[in-house]
């Protein structure tokens, strides 16, 4: 009898949806994992003859997939869900107020725990989080907020790309810090924000066994849609040169939130922001020039089908794909009205564009699954390590329980995943070979403790901000066709 190779984990008897170059689906498949990486993918019988595992996971009646990737979301937002009750302006004001003057270090740590926990349970093993948001208000007055955010992700065990950059002009902008002796308000200029971003890179990039990456971001310059921005063109040009030089020097990716018709062309021709390491979010109502420049430069687009911006305009996803542009899906979560359930966003994406073209054949199911796995990995410049189940890649793996009424019968597994599955069907999540959730039980953190801390910090946030009234039901919640 031949000697068996010792490995850490063998996942056997699963329906393996590999997302490899051949897009193989193995009916009675197995994965061998040793350390942080997958060492083999194949038939269960074949791998059992080659490997002896310390742990064997029985994946009968389960789909086995690469961990899902959420290519655009916001740190901070998980604590602001539905504030304003449908009033978008009130919600944006809440972001600005809370992120600059009503949040302390504990807020950013607890919010990060909450978001990472939700993603973990939803099978999202890698997520992008801009450190702030709303109207481009970033928490970059001190590196401690990013450090606490990253520490929470590291403890949860997932993978994250944390995007940092300056807040939207004008500056200086007032930020409030909290300590035992009370609150202190400080005016923070753009030079300080830049220095803080450098400090965040030094402290956090490639930390937690390289599971934490720092990306850079800048507010989108679009005076055609916001005439007030025209007064700050010189600032945008200066920041573009400064931050892109930093990105190149440190080998960082670059992202932006909120592109629309013509702004991508300006970002490339005037600011030099497009390229293979850039992934641009929302991107609604793009021009032909915008699309052509994305193709020419290798820039990826992140579509957020459940976002409010996708109501105001349409990201031309089928047109981008047909033009050869790489497109990923992002949640834009977790506020004001959507979460980190990438199954939901896949379904939303398909129906959104099928309704636009009045064509049920638009966006095949396999394509949207690519957009939250291998295509998303490519957008983040991480396709060599994640996004598919292949020997040599990181062992970021999820198991989806198919033995449920809404997922039966057990056939056409790709369609079951994209049409009928939801976050609650993910039963096991593995990142870097570490089992973080098994049989629906989270192992890496105390879920109850995280949720209790969320309650405490949410109350503190509301007290400091004076925005408790934004939790009240609006007068036209019931019985009307419009808020």
Buried (B, 14 or more C-beta within 10 A) or exposed (E): EEEEBEBBBBBBBBBBBBBBEEBBBBEBBBBBBBEBBBBBBBBBEEBBEBBEBEEBBEBEBBBBBBBBBBBBBBBBBBBBBEBBBBBEEBBBBBBBBBBBBBBBBBBBBBBBBBBBBBBBBBBBBBBBBBBBBBBBBBBBBBBBBBBBBBBBBBBBBBBBBBBBBBBBBEBBBEBBBBEEEEEEEEEBEBEBBBEBBBBBBEBBBEBBEEBBBBBBBBBBBBBEEEEEBEEBEEBBBEBBEBBBEBBEEEEBBBBBBBBBBBBBBBBBEEBBBBBBBBBBBBBBBBBEBBBBBBBEBBBBBBBBBBBBBBEEBBBBBBBBBEEEBBBBBBBBBBBBBBBBBBBBBBBBBBBBBBEEEEEEEBBEBBBBBBBBBBBBBBBBBBBEBBBBBBEEBBBBBBBBBBEBEEBEEBEEBBEBBBBBBBBEBBBBBBBBBBBBBBEEEBBBBEBEEBEEBBEEBBEBBBEBBEBEEBEEEBEEEEEEEEE
